[in-house]
Amino acid sequence: MPDKQLDILKDNRTDCYSVMISYSLKEYLELVESAYKNKGGLEKQRTALKTSAAKRIRERMASDLQSGAIFPPIVLGLIFPEPDMNKLHELGHSDFKTLISGLSGSLSIIDGMQRTTAMYEVVNALIKEPDRCEEYLNSTRVRVEHWIARSINSLIYRMLVLNTRQVPWNLRRQIEVVFGPLLDEIKKSDLPLKILEIGNSQYRKKSGQYQGDKLVELFLVFGLRKEKVHLLEQLADEFSRLDIKATSNTRLTEIFKEILDYLITLDSAFERYSPQQMEGRFERGRNIFDSQPARVGFIAACAIEIMGKPGIERHSEEKHARLKKLSGGIKSLLERLDKMEEQALGNFIDLTTLNDAIVSKRTGNVRDYERVFFLKAFERLIEENFEVPSLSACWRAY
């Protein structure tokens, strides 16, 4: 019997594909179980809502499922390698399912966690009746929309569209789930860094070490072009949604990785300055980028220089020209730093001025203040095309 043709549509906005397919409940739960194992447990990605209203809704869902109800399609997000993306139209149902099972490590539930939880609850209720449970697993059908994307940005865009006007995940959980492949991509790149896994309480011991969730935040800062991004707030800000939508393209990730590379190299250069005695919060050069506000300030300043402030959209040609100029300035600075002896490097960094300046005008929320402080500092450095005798003027820019 010939394999059935896939029901597939292309989203030209994000250059992604929507593939609609149905599974037996047993097949679907096995697919999700594989995602549990490959990504450390789906419950860590997004837990079932625990409010009384959510519990009542799931109880009704479970009752409806046992009565034979059909739910709207669950949306699963996947990042496809380019060769697999190119042959997608040639696949039938069986070949597609085989391909999906091999890529389950990059699978995430974009929309349908509550429905999936209800399915598990029904199966758990039947577990004491093996024959009935097996019959239910094989006879119940589940519709699934596979959202096939080339880049992580497109999955974010799809997730935000689906979550509009709904109770969203908290932002950090959304980012941790959907940006898992981004962190994998960074790990596989040539960037000289070590990622301290999300949830790991380990602190960095040298330059080039960053916690995974902090890198994720830097990407969000870069995409939104703003230094004040509160990861633990829910996605209720439509402005943030629109800006992420506007930047949902594959080029964004590549530019971010280039800017991240500059931050890592600058971090390494600053680390060479390690004086024996220095009073203040910043005791040695490495301490600058020990600080997440400093990393945020650098990334946000670069993003604004390349892409413009939030709400302003520049043509790709202008972005390219600005990136080229920025890259030239940073590389020139790094070459200068590389030739400096430690004492000259210390004079350039000027930790004394930094320690004085960062506390002299501190008001209100310390976290927000420091982000603005470092944003202004690195904006000043960029304005001068990195051709400054020292960072003293940058530390006094705010």
FIVEXTOR-807073 format. One record per residue (C-alpha): residue in one letter; x, y, z; residue number from 1. Coordinates in Angstrom, 3 decimals, decimal comma. Layout:
BEGIN
  res        px        py        pz    n
    a         X         Y         Z  NUM
...
END
This chain:
BEGIN
  res        px        py        pz    n
    m     0,000     0,000     0,000    1
    p     1,550     3,364    -1,055    2
    d     2,429     5,819     1,692    3
    k    -0,083     8,676     2,072    4
    q     1,006    12,147     0,992    5
    l     1,730    14,666     3,739    6
    d    -0,673    17,527     4,444    7
    i     1,901    20,318     4,261    8
    l     1,678    24,109     3,957    9
    k     4,474    26,686     3,793   10
    d     4,501    29,814     5,952   11
    n     6,181    32,349     3,673   12
    r     6,480    34,904     6,499   13
    t     8,955    32,810     8,464   14
    d    10,024    30,306     5,781   15
    c     8,643    27,420     7,848   16
    y     6,379    24,473     7,158   17
    s     3,211    23,292     8,857   18
    v     2,736    19,526     8,617   19
    m    -0,563    18,104     9,861   20
    i    -0,598    14,452    10,820   21
    s    -2,547    12,167    13,148   22
    y    -1,104     9,672    15,607   23
    s    -2,567     7,045    17,828   24
    l    -2,464     8,244    21,414   25
    k     0,182     5,597    22,075   26
    e     2,388     6,938    19,256   27
    y     1,969    10,501    20,425   28
    l     2,830     9,807    24,060   29
    e     5,868     7,774    22,980   30
    l     7,000    10,742    20,889   31
    v     6,610    13,091    23,853   32
    e     8,329    10,583    26,151   33
    s    11,324    10,614    23,827   34
    a    11,425    14,397    24,184   35
    y    11,429    13,958    27,978   36
    k    14,556    11,822    27,813   37
    n    16,407    13,913    25,261   38
    k    15,736    17,286    26,902   39
    g    15,906    16,372    30,572   40
    g    12,179    16,123    31,212   41
    l     9,392    18,091    29,615   42
    e     8,051    18,968    33,058   43
    k    11,168    21,099    33,537   44
    q    10,358    22,906    30,339   45
    r     6,790    23,735    31,131   46
    t     4,786    22,382    34,016   47
    a     1,042    21,894    33,898   48
    l    -0,825    24,882    35,269   49
    k    -1,809    24,280    38,894   50
    t    -4,546    26,838    39,417   51
    s    -7,956    25,554    40,469   52
    a    -9,411    26,762    37,172   53
    a    -6,754    24,877    35,189   54
    k    -7,394    21,700    37,192   55
    r   -11,133    21,937    36,536   56
    i   -10,511    22,440    32,829   57
    r    -8,194    19,409    32,691   58
    e   -10,732    17,286    34,552   59
    r   -13,274    18,235    31,910   60
    m   -10,736    17,521    29,173   61
    a   -10,066    14,064    30,626   62
    s   -13,780    13,346    30,811   63
    d   -14,251    14,495    27,215   64
    l   -11,324    12,353    26,054   65
    q   -12,806     9,241    27,623   66
    s   -16,062    10,078    25,842   67
    g   -14,267    10,128    22,484   68
    a   -13,811    13,881    22,008   69
    i   -11,337    15,194    19,420   70
    f    -9,176    18,104    20,562   71
    p    -7,687    20,847    18,384   72
    p    -4,251    19,915    17,020   73
    i    -1,317    20,011    19,408   74
    v     1,590    22,025    17,986   75
    l     5,070    20,523    18,204   76
    g     8,066    22,626    17,237   77
    l    11,104    21,144    15,508   78
    i    14,345    22,463    14,082   79
    f    15,125    20,601    10,854   80
    p    18,601    20,281     9,333   81
    e    18,730    21,854     5,874   82
    p    19,003    18,511     3,967   83
    d    15,878    17,171     5,700   84
    m    14,027    20,449     5,079   85
    n    14,779    20,239     1,354   86
    k    13,315    16,741     0,984   87
    l    10,243    17,372     3,146   88
    h     7,841    17,461     0,180   89
    e     9,053    14,050    -0,973   90
    l     8,126    12,256     2,247   91
    g     5,031    10,217     2,980   92
    h     3,462     9,677     6,406   93
    s     5,649     6,705     7,381   94
    d     8,913     8,297     6,279   95
    f     7,989    11,531     8,040   96
    k     7,230     9,742    11,310   97
    t    10,551     7,907    11,083   98
    l    12,371    11,178    10,479   99
    i    10,593    12,882    13,381  100
    s    11,491    10,104    15,812  101
    g    15,152    10,620    14,953  102
    l    14,899    14,351    15,677  103
    s    12,855    14,094    18,868  104
    g    15,694    15,621    20,871  105
    s    14,867    19,035    19,404  106
    l    11,107    18,666    19,850  107
    s     9,118    20,988    22,105  108
    i     5,432    21,360    22,829  109
    i     4,647    24,853    21,600  110
    d     0,906    24,625    22,177  111
    g    -0,964    21,824    23,948  112
    m     0,693    21,127    27,280  113
    q    -2,610    21,107    29,152  114
    r    -4,166    18,707    26,618  115
    t    -1,140    16,422    26,853  116
    t    -1,383    16,443    30,651  117
    a    -5,046    15,485    30,415  118
    m    -4,106    12,579    28,126  119
    y    -1,594    11,298    30,659  120
    e    -4,174    11,597    33,428  121
    v    -6,647     9,463    31,471  122
    v    -4,011     6,804    30,763  123
    n    -2,913     6,777    34,412  124
    a    -6,543     6,289    35,458  125
    l    -6,760     3,208    33,190  126
    i    -3,375     1,738    34,089  127
    k    -4,930    -0,822    36,469  128
    e    -6,922    -2,258    33,548  129
    p    -4,131    -3,223    31,086  130
    d    -6,342    -4,528    28,271  131
    r    -8,684    -1,555    28,361  132
    c    -5,745     0,847    28,625  133
    e    -3,980    -0,712    25,621  134
    e    -7,162    -0,596    23,555  135
    y    -7,668     3,058    24,472  136
    l    -4,072     3,971    23,570  137
    n    -4,347     2,328    20,158  138
    s    -7,852     3,459    19,224  139
    t    -7,680     7,112    20,312  140
    r    -6,380     9,486    17,641  141
    v    -4,463    12,720    18,233  142
    r    -4,044    15,436    15,620  143
    v    -0,618    17,091    15,644  144
    e     0,679    20,086    13,736  145
    h     4,429    19,850    13,325  146
    w     5,893    23,336    12,993  147
    i     9,093    22,744    11,035  148
    a    11,599    25,584    11,247  149
    r    15,144    26,295    10,122  150
    s    15,922    28,569    13,053  151
    i    14,990    29,006    16,687  152
    n    13,611    32,501    16,028  153
    s    10,741    31,131    13,970  154
    l     9,696    28,823    16,800  155
    i     9,624    31,780    19,183  156
    y     7,458    33,730    16,773  157
    r     5,039    30,807    16,438  158
    m     4,920    30,297    20,189  159
    l     4,130    33,951    20,853  160
    v     1,394    33,972    18,220  161
    l    -0,225    30,931    19,829  162
    n     0,073    32,417    23,323  163
    t    -1,473    35,780    22,422  164
    r    -4,381    36,576    24,770  165
    q    -3,809    33,326    26,651  166
    v    -2,223    32,683    30,033  167
    p     1,444    32,489    29,020  168
    w     4,330    30,571    30,463  169
    n     6,600    32,776    32,477  170
    l     9,158    34,232    30,129  171
    r    12,141    32,399    31,523  172
    r    10,471    29,017    30,993  173
    q     9,499    29,904    27,435  174
    i    13,040    30,966    26,699  175
    e    14,591    27,891    28,341  176
    v    12,365    25,561    26,332  177
    v    12,490    27,187    22,949  178
    f    16,095    28,334    23,133  179
    g    17,476    24,889    23,938  180
    p    18,515    24,451    20,285  181
    l    20,062    27,944    20,320  182
    l    22,327    26,948    23,203  183
    d    23,148    23,744    21,319  184
    e    23,995    25,835    18,271  185
    i    26,285    28,062    20,335  186
    k    27,964    24,996    21,862  187
    k    28,656    23,571    18,409  188
    s    30,035    26,858    17,072  189
    d    33,666    27,937    17,246  190
    l    32,972    30,465    20,004  191
    p    35,588    30,217    22,785  192
    l    33,175    29,831    25,672  193
    k    31,848    27,329    28,178  194
    i    28,122    27,228    28,880  195
    l    27,185    26,555    32,493  196
    e    23,911    24,693    32,093  197
    i    20,560    26,277    32,935  198
    g    19,662    25,543    36,522  199
    n    23,302    24,973    37,465  200
    s    24,219    27,176    40,417  201
    q    27,913    27,062    39,518  202
    y    29,544    30,463    39,150  203
    r    32,135    31,173    36,521  204
    k    35,777    30,970    37,534  205
    k    37,351    32,603    34,489  206
    s    36,472    34,603    31,402  207
    g    34,420    32,904    28,711  208
    q    32,185    31,029    31,159  209
    y    28,493    31,977    31,201  210
    q    25,336    30,395    32,574  211
    g    22,982    29,218    29,868  212
    d    20,018    31,292    30,999  213
    k    22,209    34,412    31,025  214
    l    23,175    33,796    27,388  215
    v    19,505    33,342    26,568  216
    e    18,760    36,681    28,207  217
    l    21,515    38,312    26,134  218
    f    19,887    37,003    22,963  219
    l    16,549    38,435    24,052  220
    v    18,239    41,758    24,851  221
    f    19,796    41,724    21,395  222
    g    16,495    40,972    19,654  223
    l    14,519    43,560    21,618  224
    r    17,318    46,166    21,496  225
    k    16,724    47,212    25,097  226
    e    18,670    46,686    28,286  227
    k    15,714    46,257    30,654  228
    v    14,355    42,794    29,977  229
    h    12,824    41,082    32,995  230
    l    13,056    37,348    32,380  231
    l    10,673    36,391    35,157  232
    e     7,818    38,548    33,919  233
    q     5,144    36,996    31,754  234
    l     4,814    37,853    28,073  235
    a     2,064    40,407    28,462  236
    d     3,925    43,271    26,814  237
    e     2,678    43,531    23,241  238
    f     5,592    45,784    22,362  239
    s     8,016    42,971    23,133  240
    r     5,930    40,578    21,067  241
    l     5,961    42,878    18,065  242
    d     9,696    43,492    18,263  243
    i    10,471    39,777    18,466  244
    k     8,120    39,277    15,529  245
    a     9,968    41,950    13,559  246
    t    13,314    40,266    14,166  247
    s    12,230    36,657    13,575  248
    n    14,745    35,900    10,864  249
    t    17,696    33,562    10,617  250
    r    20,204    36,411    10,198  251
    l    19,522    37,680    13,738  252
    t    21,085    34,619    15,335  253
    e    24,207    34,865    13,193  254
    i    24,728    38,547    14,023  255
    f    24,179    37,821    17,715  256
    k    26,832    35,105    17,676  257
    e    29,282    37,509    16,046  258
    i    28,645    40,165    18,715  259
    l    28,824    37,511    21,445  260
    d    32,228    36,506    20,085  261
    y    33,433    40,096    20,527  262
    l    32,124    40,167    24,097  263
    i    33,944    36,914    24,899  264
    t    37,204    38,205    23,412  265
    l    36,893    41,492    25,306  266
    d    36,143    39,522    28,476  267
    s    39,341    37,535    27,944  268
    a    41,364    40,705    27,299  269
    f    40,115    42,367    30,499  270
    e    40,951    39,236    32,506  271
    r    44,680    39,830    32,003  272
    y    44,487    42,757    34,430  273
    s    44,508    41,312    37,941  274
    p    46,038    43,751    40,468  275
    q    46,994    42,639    43,965  276
    q    45,082    45,408    45,730  277
    m    42,009    47,206    44,444  278
    e    39,170    48,478    46,586  279
    g    35,610    48,433    45,355  280
    r    33,234    46,047    43,691  281
    f    35,374    45,633    40,585  282
    e    38,726    44,390    41,906  283
    r    40,129    43,038    38,643  284
    g    39,440    43,260    34,939  285
    r    37,465    40,034    34,741  286
    n    34,924    41,362    37,253  287
    i    33,481    43,687    34,609  288
    f    31,909    40,859    32,619  289
    d    31,302    38,781    35,734  290
    s    28,446    41,271    35,899  291
    q    25,363    40,442    33,814  292
    p    24,414    44,159    33,639  293
    a    27,764    44,833    31,925  294
    r    27,168    42,033    29,410  295
    v    23,652    43,314    28,813  296
    g    24,924    46,865    28,336  297
    f    27,486    45,767    25,748  298
    i    25,051    43,575    23,788  299
    a    22,248    46,175    23,880  300
    a    24,582    48,974    22,766  301
    c    25,780    46,892    19,811  302
    a    22,218    45,895    18,878  303
    i    21,025    49,510    18,917  304
    e    24,012    50,628    16,846  305
    i    23,356    47,965    14,201  306
    m    19,559    47,751    14,078  307
    g    18,398    51,033    15,620  308
    k    16,417    51,756    18,751  309
    p    13,170    49,823    19,379  310
    g    10,505    50,877    16,896  311
    i    13,041    51,900    14,249  312
    e    13,719    49,505    11,390  313
    r    16,807    49,892     9,228  314
    h    17,293    48,398     5,778  315
    s    19,492    45,314     5,584  316
    e    22,152    47,260     3,657  317
    e    22,452    49,826     6,443  318
    k    22,550    47,111     9,100  319
    h    25,335    45,376     7,206  320
    a    27,333    48,596     6,875  321
    r    26,935    49,419    10,570  322
    l    27,914    45,884    11,588  323
    k    31,008    46,101     9,394  324
    k    32,044    49,423    10,960  325
    l    31,345    48,144    14,477  326
    s    33,363    44,980    13,838  327
    g    36,288    47,000    12,529  328
    g    36,298    49,236    15,602  329
    i    36,133    46,339    18,066  330
    k    38,873    44,388    16,285  331
    s    41,118    47,463    16,288  332
    l    40,543    47,910    20,035  333
    l    41,260    44,244    20,741  334
    e    44,527    44,481    18,818  335
    r    45,521    47,478    20,967  336
    l    44,661    45,666    24,180  337
    d    46,588    42,578    23,118  338
    k    49,787    44,643    22,819  339
    m    49,441    46,284    26,245  340
    e    51,404    45,242    29,301  341
    e    49,287    44,546    32,386  342
    q    49,840    47,972    33,948  343
    a    48,974    49,780    30,709  344
    l    45,900    47,578    30,411  345
    g    44,912    48,544    33,949  346
    n    45,287    52,229    33,135  347
    f    43,072    51,742    30,089  348
    i    40,337    49,862    31,968  349
    d    40,499    52,301    34,921  350
    l    38,681    50,306    37,583  351
    t    39,079    53,153    40,073  352
    t    36,867    55,447    38,003  353
    l    34,427    52,601    37,343  354
    n    34,062    51,837    41,052  355
    d    33,550    55,518    41,874  356
    a    31,159    56,266    39,015  357
    i    28,864    53,286    39,408  358
    v    27,988    54,200    43,009  359
    s    27,980    58,006    42,736  360
    k    24,606    58,305    40,973  361
    r    22,972    55,056    42,026  362
    t    19,255    55,508    42,654  363
    g    16,175    53,309    42,690  364
    n    16,397    49,759    41,389  365
    v    20,078    48,750    41,446  366
    r    19,608    46,118    38,760  367
    d    18,021    48,554    36,302  368
    y    20,445    51,334    37,199  369
    e    23,505    49,222    36,438  370
    r    22,100    48,093    33,093  371
    v    21,556    51,688    32,030  372
    f    24,991    52,616    33,401  373
    f    26,787    50,037    31,258  374
    l    24,560    50,694    28,245  375
    k    25,556    54,363    28,304  376
    a    29,206    53,416    28,851  377
    f    29,372    51,134    25,829  378
    e    27,285    53,508    23,714  379
    r    29,958    56,140    24,404  380
    l    32,672    53,659    23,394  381
    i    30,842    52,935    20,129  382
    e    30,273    56,640    19,458  383
    e    34,047    57,106    19,651  384
    n    34,522    54,130    17,297  385
    f    36,460    52,425    20,123  386
    e    39,288    54,966    19,705  387
    v    39,542    56,114    23,323  388
    p    42,729    56,565    25,387  389
    s    40,991    54,829    28,301  390
    l    37,526    53,800    29,447  391
    s    37,376    56,637    31,981  392
    a    35,069    58,787    29,842  393
    c    32,857    55,768    29,170  394
    w    32,417    55,054    32,881  395
    r    31,346    58,686    33,360  396
    a    28,906    58,707    30,431  397
    y    25,836    58,206    32,648  398
END
